[in-house]
Amino acid sequence: MKDGARNPGAGMQWLLLMAWRDGKSGWRRLTLFMSSIILGIAAVVAIQSFSQNLKENIVLQSKALMGADFIIDSGQLPNEKVQYIIDSLGGAAVREVTFASMASFPENGGTKLVEVRGIDGPFPIYGSLETLPVSAAASFLQKTGALVDATVMLQFNLQPGDSVKIGELTFLILGSLQSAPGSTALRSSVAPAIMIPYSSIQATGLLQLGSRQEYKYYFKVTPDADLELLEEQIDLRLDAENADLDTHTSTSERLGRRYDNVGRFLNLVAFIALLLGCVGIASSVHIYMKEKLRAVAMLKCLGASRKQTFAIYLLQIAGMGLIGGIIGTVGGMLLQFTFPLILKGFLPFDVQITFTLIPVIMGLLLGIAMSVLFALLPLMGTWYVSPLQVLRIQDEPVVKSRRAILLILAMIMGCVYLFALWILEDPIQAIGFLAGIILTFGILALMSQLLMHTIKKYFPTKWSFTVRQSLLNMFRPNNQTMTLLLAIGVGSFLISTLYFTKDILLDKATLERDANSPNLIFLDVQTDQVTDVASGITGKGLPLIDRIPIITMRVQSINGRAANDIRMDSTSEVNQWILNHEFRVTYRDSLIASERLELGKWTASMTATGSVPISISDNVARDARVGIGDSLTFNVQGLLMKTVVGSIRSVDWGRMQLNFSIVFPRGVLENAPQFYVLSTKAPDERASAELQRELVSDYPNVSIIDLRQVVTLIEGILDKISWIINFMAFFSILTGIIVLIGAVRTSKYQRIRESALFRTLGARSHVILRIAALEYFYLGSIGCVFGILLSLLGSQMLAIFVFEMPFTPSFIPFAILLPAITGIVLAIGLFNSRTILRSPPLEVIRREVR
């Protein structure tokens, strides 16, 4: 060491040797904090690797997901212009019509809302129909049979050879449908698919007025075909005819963006885990360097320069960051194999996990970069420490450069911003994320400072010795109060916010329980069926809650400008869905519970001639670029009707009831071709099943939605999403606990002499244990309360500005999270006190001197 110290120009070999020799004595004090980095990097690498694999799988399997190179689809049979485009492209290889309907199973009398898919041709062009038996995929078209979703087969105990009745026809079930292009587990849960021949659709009698059907035409092109050019040339022409073109490339891009949003959110959760680890690194290096200041001063006395002493400890931290990065990266690569199992219900295909290089490189670089970056502030102590520190009996605080501190803080904030920008790909959102991180940590740090100041100012001098001593430990020199409260508070904040957010989402989808809330909705009831269907409902002793007329129409012009002209104008700000959508409107004389009048005047009925004053929802007004007094002309099944915007409503679309974008006054549409939606409330599943069975038998065109099943499905989906989010948030809380363990273990070295002195003066073990227990109880409970209260504020802001609905907090975080975190902190603290309690005071002091 002396030779190296005499040579200020000693090279890297000497610095590495010194870093290794010095680090061997203190590596245990940094190991737990290295675990924080490992967990954070494992979370980030796992998510990034899985996201990369997901994108690659979407690209590779995009044709199989769609079943073709491109599809032309329309909500009606192709008109002359659309048919000409189809013929000019060589004709479709496969055609399909899809619609929702009720299916009944004669063997057991069961009924089910299903998605009927009528197929004509060798479907799919790419990919395959997976059926049991395998031969059923090819034979159902020739034998005029049906393929029934595998889940439905199990639910109703069906076997190949049984029958299913769809509309007026009964089909022989040839096999169970395991999977098919264009379907997902989530979609099948709402309306499972039943495939039948296209030629049989008309005979079912199900395609009537108001039926929502979709016609699809599947195409195959040569490998060198330019699908982007095809989309540019044809898509606008199809839009003008209420049709659309989707290529497998555009579909894969859209699907990729959908899962990108999920990945970005989970990345933020993982990044919070990484930030918690960085807080632990900063804290551990701070304490570690305080113990090393005398050694640094000694090195400087022997001739080592500032740069050399700084480099020695910087190499130590970088080395541990590299080791943590390697372990975290390997762990993350292994962790990603669990993601396909977790997300299985949300993915339309099985993801094949492969090795990806970019997340690996990122994990290694993050391990070093974050460790070094967050250790720079405490490492500055080596730069400014004086050689005279060796001769001083008492430690004096090292005065650091304010400019250097600000520069390091700016570097940290810059790196956090760049990482957020890389994840979110939006500068404004990245700034918002950075501001949220700063605000969260700032509020928790301020609370901890106020806590220590309050305890110090209003110290209870008359309380017992153990209580007073435990409170004194909160603001003693070298205390870890702020670090512990940050670790506990941020972890509690994250988990509580996720839990509260899940409650908001579930509450938004929860069915209202009053007597007027329907749980059975009957769709596509024709005008000549309304009276009989209503009688069938009331005949069972059930209330007829809603009897809503529905008329279909399209926008013909906006403020006198034809929809086709607006569609072709590339500068128009009118959203395309307004021009292409087939609106389903109703007429009534009053607002309903889910609506609120925002602008204009509500018109209950109309008797005079002229433009009809209508009420539109705020999203239609925004996307159509219209306001009060603007005119809209609708094509009501061939008849043009002029209207004027009389009022604008806000609509709570999340409520489980029938909401409409456009509402007409009474006295206008009564004679227009229309169908009805009826609703009732069944007291139990038995009454619901009996009513459905009878009505489906008598009126096969009527579709029935059991809202209880829908709500159960939604709650199951949200529970699964919540589980996924909490699974990732587990890394953050686990990282926080690891930071907590390390901070408590590090703080043990600051109080070990004090405890040994207490024992020398006669204090018994149970007194010391009680002092430690009280201190850790304060830290755990106060930190967790801070985090939960902060999450209450954050969740309230989400409820107001994002979900726009009241927020009723749950007591579960207080009842479970608060005692759990407090218990963990208490257990860790008492576990770390075992060394002091089991060893004689003199042995403890000698061990620390050595």
N, C-alpha and C positions, 0 to 999 in steps of 0.2 A: 504494500500500500504506500509505503514511504517513497519508493522509487517512482511510482506513478504520480504521487502527489508533487514531487519535486519537478516533474516535467509537465508544465502547463499545456504542452502540445501533445500529451498522451493521446493515443489513437483510440479507435472504436473498440479494439480488443480489450484495452484496460477498462473502459467504461462498462462494457458488458460484464467483465469479470467482477468489477466492484458492485454492479447492480445485482449480480447473482449472489455474491457473498453476503451482501447486506440484506437482500430479500429473503434468504433462507431463514432468518431469525423471526421475520414478521409475516410470513406468507399466510399463516392461519388466520390472522386478523382481517385479511382481505378476501379469503376464500368465499365466505358467504355472499359478499358483495359481487364477486365474480359470478355467483349463482344467479344474481339478479340479471346480469347481462345475458347469461345463458338462456334464461326463460324468455326475456324480451326478444332476443334474436331468434330463438326457436319459433316464437309466435309469428314474427314478421316473415321469416324464411318459409315457414309452412304455408302461410297464406299466399305469399308471392309465388311459390313453386306451384301450388295448386291452381292459382289463377292462370299461370302460364300454360299449364297442362290443359286447363279448361278451354282456353282460347284455341290451342292447337287442335284439340278434339272437335271443337265446333267447326273449325275450318275443314278438317279432314272428313268429318261426318255430315257436313251440311247437306249434301245431296241425299244421303240416306234419311236425314231428319225430315226433309221435305218430300222425298219420294220422287223427285224429278229435277231437271235443270232449272225449269221455271214453271210457274202456274199463273193462269189467268182465272180470276174469280169474280163472281158477280152475285148480287142478292136476288137476281131474277134470271129467267131464261135469256140467253143472248139475243139482242135485237139484230137487225140486219147488218149494222155497221160492225158490231162486235163479232158476229159470225164471219164476216168478210175478213177481219183481222186474223181470226183463228184459222180460216182456210188458207190465207196467204202465208201462214207460218208452217204449212204442210199438214195441218190438222192435228188435233190432240191425240196422243197415244192412249190416254185414259181420261174418262170423265167421271165426275162424282157429284152427287147432290147430298147435302147434309142438313139435318134439321132435328130439333128436339121434339120428343113425343113420349107418351106413356106406352110402356110395353106390359103385357100381362102374360102370366105363365099358367096355362090351364091345369098343369099337373098339381099345383099347390095353391092356386088362386092368388098368387102374389102379383104385385104391380110395382113398376119402377120407372122413374123419369130417366130416359136414355137419349143418347145421341145416335140417330139413325144415319148410317152412311151407305148410300146406294152407289155401287161400284159397277163400272162398265169398262172392261179392258184389263190388260195385264198389270194390275196394281200390286205393288209399287214398281216404278221403273228402276229405282235404286233402292237398296235395302231389301227388307223382306217382311212378310207377315209371319209372325211367330204364333203358331197354333198347336193345339193338341186335340186330335192327332195331327201330325204334320201334313198329311194329305188334304186336310180340310181347307187349307189356304188356297188350293187350286180348284177343289171340287165344288165349293159353295156357289160359284157362278153357273156351272153347268147343271147342277142338281137343284137350282133355285132354293137353296137352303140359307141358313143364317149362321154367322159366327158371333157368339155372345161373349162379352167381356168376362175374363176369368174370375174376377172378384164377384160378379153377379152370379156366375155359375155356383160358386161356393156359398154365397149368401142365401140363395134359394134352393140349394141342394139339387142342382140340375146336372144332367148327364147328356152326352151326345145321344141323339135319338129322341130326346124330349122335344117339346114344341114351345114356340113363343108367338104370341099374337101381337101384330103391329097394325093398328088401324083395322081394316076389314079383312086382312089376310093373316093366315096362320102359317108359320114357317117351321120346317124341321131343323132342329139345332144339329149342325154337323160337327161342331167343335168349339172349344174355348179359345178366345182371342187373348193371347199373352201380351203382345205389343204390336204396334203398327206406326208407320210414319204419320206425323201430324198429331200425335196424342201424347200426353204426359200423365204421370200418376196423379197430379193435382187435378187436371181436367177430367180424368176418368172418375175421380172421387165425386165430382159434382154431377156429371151425366156420363156414365160409362157407355162405351160404343157397342153398337150392334150393326154388323155389316150384312147387307142383303144385296141381291142383284139390282142394278139400276132399272132394269126393265119391269121390275115389280112395284116400283114406287107409285106410279099413277094409280094402280089398282088398290093401294092401301087407303086412298081417299083422304089422306092427311094434309095435302098441300091445298089449303083453303085460304080465304081472305084472312089476313093478319098473320099467317104462318111465316115464321122467320126461317127461310131456307138459304142455303149458299151453294151455288154451282161452281165447281172447280174443273179446270181443264189442264191436264198434266202434259208437259212437252219434254222431249229429249232432243238435244242438239249435238253437233260435232264438237270434239274437244277444243278446237281452235276458235269456236264462236265467241264473239265479243258481247257478253251479256250486258255490260254497262251501256254500250252503244244501243243495244236493243231496247233497254229500259228507257233511255233518253228519247228514242224515236217513237215508242208505242205508248208509254205510260200516260202521257197527257191526253192522247186520243181516247184511251180507254176510260180515263177519269171523266171525260165529257159525256160518256155513255154509262156512267155509274158502274163501271167495272174497274178492275185493278190488275196490275202485273207484279208478281213477286219472283225474284230470282233467288237461287239458293245462296248466292253471295250476299245479297242485301239482307236476306233472312238471318244468315249467320252473323252478320255485323250487328243487326238489331238484337239478336239473342245474346251476343257477346256483351253489348252495352248493358243489357239487363243484369247479367251476372257481374259485370264490372262494378256496378253500383253496390252490390252486396260485398264484393271483395274490398272496395275502398273503405266501406264502413268498418269491416272487420280489421282492415289495416290500421285504422285509427285506434281501435281498441288495443291492437298489438303494440302500436307505437307508444300508447300510454304506459303499457307494461315496460317498454324500453326506457321511457323517461323516468319511471319509478326506479329502475335499476341504476340510471344515471345519478339520481338523487342519492342513492346508496353509495355509489362510487365516490361522489363528492364528499359525503359525510365521512366515509371510512378513510379516505386519503387525508382529510382535514385532521382527524385524530392521529392517524399514523404519522403524519409529518410533524405534528407537535412533539411526538415522542422522539423524532429523529433530528430535531433542531440542534441539539448538542453535538450529535455526530456530524452534522453538516458544518457546524462551527469549527469542530476539530479538523475536518478535512481542509477547511479554508486556512486554519492556522498552519497546516502542513504544506500549504502552497497550492491547493486546488483552486481553480478559478470558479467564478459564478456559473459559467456555462457547463463546466464539468460536473459540479454538484447537482445542478438542475437536470442535466442529462442522465445522471445515474438513476434518479428516481423516476424520471420520465420513461426511461427504458423499462423499469420495473412495471409501471402501470400499463405501458403499451404491451409488454409481454403477457401480462395477465389478461388484457383485453383480447389479444390474439388467441390465447388459449380458450377464453370464454366464447369468442367468436367461432372457433372451430367446433367446440362441443355443441354450442347452440345451433350451428348450421347443420350438423349431423342430426341432432335431435329434431330440428324442423323438417328435414327431408324425410325422416321416419314418420313424423306426426302427420304429414300430408296424406299418408295412406289411409287415415281414418276419415278424411273429409268426404270421400264418395259415399261412405256408409251413412254419415250424418245427413248429407244433402240428397240422399237417394230419391226422396219423394218430390224434389224440386227440379231434378234434372231429367231431360228427355232422352238421355242415353247414359251408358256406363262409361265413366271417365277412365281412360287408361293412363296410369301414372308412369311417367318417365323422368329421367334425370334432366334437369335444366340448369344451365351454367350461370345465368345472370343472378338468380337469388343466392347462389352459393358465393359468388364474388361479393355481392352486396352484404351478406351476413358477415363475411370475414372483415370487410372494410368497416362495417358498422361497429364490430367488436372493438377494433383499435380506435376508430375515430371518436366514438362516444366516450370510451374510457378516458382517452387523452383529453378530449375537449372539456369534459366535466371535472377533470382532475386538475386543470390548469390553475384555477383560483387557489386551492390549497397548496399546489406546488410552487406558487409564487413566493411562499415563505422561505424556500431554499435560496432564492435570488437575493432577498433583502436581509437575511440573517447576518449578524455581525460575528466575526471571530471571537470577540470579547464575551460572547454568550457562554463560552466554556468556563469563564472565570466567575460568572455571576451565580449567586446562590439561588435567587428567585428568578423564575421565568418572566420575561417582559414581552408584551405583545410586539409582534413584528409589524413595522409600519410599511404598508404597501402603497404603490403608486396608484392614485385614483384613475389616471389615464389608462394604465394597464388593466385595471379592473373593468372599466367601461368597455375597453377593447375586447376583452375576453367575453363579457356578457353579450356584446354585439355579435361576436362570432357564434356563440351558443344560439342566440335567437335566429341568426341567419341560417344556421344549419337546420334548426327546427322548421323554419319556414320553407326551406328548400325541400325537406323531406315531405312536408305536408303538400307542397305544390306538386311533387312527383306522384303522390298518391291521388290527389284530387284533380289534378290537371286544370285547376281554376285558380287564378291569382287571388280573387276576392274571397273565395272559400278558404284558401290557405291562410290568408290574413285573419279571417274569422276564427279559424282553428287555433292559430298562434295566440290571438287575443284571448280565446277561451282558456287555453293552457295557462297563460300569464295570469289571467284573472283568478282562476281556480287556485293556483299555487299562491298567488298574492294574498287572497282572502284568508287562506289557511295559515299562511305565515303571519299575517297581521293578527289573526285570532290568537295564535300561540304567543306572540309578543305581548298582546293585551292580557292574556292569561297570566304570564309570568309577572308582568308589571302589577296587575291587580293583587296577586298573591303576595308580592313583595311589599306593596303599599298598605294592604289591609291584613297584614300577617297576624294570625290569631295567637298572640303571646300567652294566653291563659289556657290553651288547649294542652293535651297530654304530650309528653316528650316524643312518642313515636309518631303522632300525627304531625307535630311541628317539624320533626326531622324529615319526614317524607315530603312535606311541602317545601322545605328548604332545598331538597334535592332537585326541585323543579327549576330553580334558577341559580344553582351553584356554578362555579367556573367549569368549563368543559362539559356542561350538560348537553344532552341530546334531545331536549324537549321539542325543539322545532322540527328536527328531522323525524322524530317518532310521530309527531302529530301530522306532519306532511304525509308520511307513508300510510298511516292509518286512515287519515282523512280522505286522501285521494282514492284509495282503494274502496272505502265505504261509499264515497260519492259516486264512483263509477257503477258499482253493483246496485246501489239504491236507485240511481237514475234509470238504469236499464229495467229494473223491476217496476218502477212507477210508469215508465213508458209503456211497458207491456200492459199494465192495468188500463192505461188510457186507450190503447188499441182494442183491448177486449171489451171495455165499456162502450166503445163506439160501435162495436158489432153485436152488443148484447140486445136480445129481444126484449122490448118493453113488456112488463108483466100485467098491465091493467086489462080490464075486461074488454076494451075496445081494440086491443092489439091482436090482429089475426095471426094464425100460425099455419093456415092452409090457403094457398092462392091458386085459383083456377084460370088458366090462360087460354086465349084463342077461342073463347065461347062465342059462337056465331049468333047473329041477331035472332034467328028462329029457334035457338036453343036456350036463350037466357031464362025464359019463364020456367022451363022444365028443369034446368040445372038448379035454379034458385029454389024450386019446390023440392028437389031432391035433398038440398041442404037443410032447409027448414023442416022437411018431413022427418029428419033424424033428430029433431029437437035442438038443432044448432042454429046460432044467430047468423043472419046474412049481414055482414059488416060493411062490405064494399060492393058496389055495382057500378063499375067505372067503364064508360064508353071510350073506345080508342079508335082514332082515324089516322091513317098513314098518309103522309104528304112529303114533298120535297121542295126546297127553295128554288123558285123560278127566277127571281130577280131581287136585288137589294138596291133600294133607292132608285129604281128605274133602270138599273144596269143589269143586263142578263147574266145569269150564273156562268154560262159558257164563256162570255167575254171576260169576266173576272177570273175564271179558271186559267185562261190563256195569258193573262197579264202577269208577268213575272214580278212587277213592282207592287202588286196588290198585297195588302196586309191582312186580307180576309183569310182566315184559316180554312184549308181545303176541306176539312171534315164538314164544315157548314154547308158547302156546296154539294158534297157527295152523299151526305147522310140522309137516310129515310127516317124522318121524324115520326114518332108516334105521339100524338097529342090527344088531349081530352078537353072537355068543356065542363065548367062548373061555376057556381055563383059565389064561392068563398075560398079563402086561403085555408090550408091545412096546417097541422101542428109543426111540420118540418120546414115551413116556409115563413119568410119575413119580408114584408114589402120594403124595398129600399128607395125606389124612386117612382114618381108618377102616381096615377090614380087607378085603383082597381075597378074594373067594370064587371058587374055581376051578370047583366043581361043586355041584349041589344035588340031593339025593335025597329030603329030607323035604318034606311039604306045608306050605302057608302062604305068607306074603308072600315074594316073590323078592328076595334081596339083590342090587342092581345097583350098577354103578360108573358115575358120571357125571363129565363134565369140569367143571373149575372154572368155566368161563363159563356152563354150564347151571345149576350150583348158584347162581351169583351172580344170573343173570337170573330164575330160577324162585323165588328166595328160599327155598331149602331147604338143609338140612344133614344130617349123619349122623343116621339114625333117622327122618327124615321120610318120609311115604308118597306115592307117585305111582301112580295107576291109569292104565293105557294101554288104548286101544282097538286090539286087534290084529286088524284086518280083521273087526270085528264081535264079537270075543270080548274081554271085559274081563279084564285081568290086573292084580292088585295086587302092587306092588313096594315095597321099602323101600330108602332110600339107604344102602348098606353101605360105600361108599368114594368118595372124590373124587380125581380125577386131574388133573394138569396135562398138557396136550397141546401138543406143538410142531407147530402146524398148518402151519408153513412148510416142513416136511420133505416131500420128494417120496415119500410113501408113504400107504397107506390108513389114515386115522385116523377114529375114531368118537366121537361125543359120549356115547353110552350103550352100555355093554357088559353083556350078561347072562352068567351062569355057564352052564356046560354042564349038560345034563339038563333044560332047560326049553323051549327053542324048536325043538328038532329036528324036531318034527312040524308046526310052523306053516308056512303057505304062504310060500315063500321063493325067492329066486333067488341067483345066485352071481357073485362077481368072481374071476377067475383072473388070474395074472400070470406072466410069464416074462422071460428076458433073451436078446435076439437079439444075436449077435456083430457084425452089420453091417447096413447098410441093405438089402442084397440078400436076406438071410435073413428080415428083418422084412417086406419087401414080399411075398415068396413066401408066408409064413405068413398074412398078412392076406388076400391074394387068395384063397387056398383056403378059409379059414374064413368069409369074407364070402359066398362062393359057396354054401357048404353051410348056413350059419346066418345069414341076412340080418338077423335081429333083434339079433344081437350087435354092440355098438359097441366099437371098438378105439381106444385112446388110445396114441399113440406118444410116450412121455415125452421122447424126445430132441428131437422137434419142438417140444414144449411148452416145454422148457427153452431151446431156441434162441430161441423166440419171446419168452420172458420176458427172456432176456439182451438181445435186441434192443430190447425196450421200455425196459429199465433203462438200456441204453446211450444211447437217445434222450433219456430223461429226464435222464440225466447230462450229455448234450451241451447240453440246454437250460439246465440249472442252471449249467454251466460257461460257457455263452455269456453269461449274465447276470453270473456272477462275474467274467468278463473285464472288465466295467466297473469292478469294485472293484480288481482288480489293475492295470488300466490307470490308474485314478485314483491308486492308490498310486505307480505309476511316475512319473506326472506330478508328484505331490507330491514324490517323490524328486528329480526333475530340478530342480524349483523350489528345494527345500531345498539341494541341492548348489550350484546357481547362486547362491543367496543367500549361502551360506557362502563362496563364492569371494571375495566382497568383503571378508570378514573376514580372509582369509589372503593377499590379493594384495600388501599391503605387506610382510608377512613373507617371501614368496617373492622379491619384488623386492630386499629386503635381503640375502637369501641370495646372490642373483646378484651384488649389489654387492660382497659379501665374497668372491666367487670361486667360489661353488658352480656346478657345471655343470648343464645342463638335465636330463641323465639322472638326477642325484641328486634334483632337485626332483620329477621325474616318478616316480621310485621311491618317494619319500615319499608322494606323493598316491595312487599305486597301492596301496600297502600299507594306507593308511588306509581307502580305499574297499573294499578286499578284506575288511578286518576288519568294516566296517559291513555289507556285503552278506551275508557268510557268517554272522556272529553273529545278525543280525536274522532271517535266513531260518531258521536253526536254532532260534531262540526260537519263531518262529511254528509250525514243524512240530512241535516238542516239545509246544507248547501244544495243537495240534490232535490229537496223539496222546492227550493226557489227555481232551480233549473227546469224541473218538471212542470212547474206552474207556467213558466215562460213558453215551454213547448206546447202545453195545452192551449194557451191563449193564441200564440202566433202561428203554430204549425197545424194543430188539430182543431182549433177554433171551437172548443167545447169546455165545459166545466171540468175541473180536476178535483177528485176526491181522493186524498192520499190514503194509502193502506198502512195499517199499523204493523204489518209483518216485518219490514226492515227494523223497526224499533224492538219488536218482540223477539226476533231471531238474530239479526245481524249484530245488534248492539251487544247482547250478552255473549255471542260467539266470539266476536273480535276482542272484547274485553277479556274473556277467558283465555284466549290464545296469548294475548300480551302478558297476562298474569302468569300463565304457565311458563312462558319463556323466561320471564324475569326470575321466577323462583328457581327454575332449573339452573340458571346461570349463577345463582347464589350458593350452589352446593359446594363449590371450591372453598369459599370463605368459611362456611359452617363446618366443614369436615376437617379442616387443617388448623393446626395451632397458629396463633397470631405471628409468632416469630418466624415460623417456616414460610408463611405467606409473604412477610416483608423481605426475607432473604431471597425468596424466589423472584420477587419484583426487582430487587437490587441486581441480581444476576442478569 
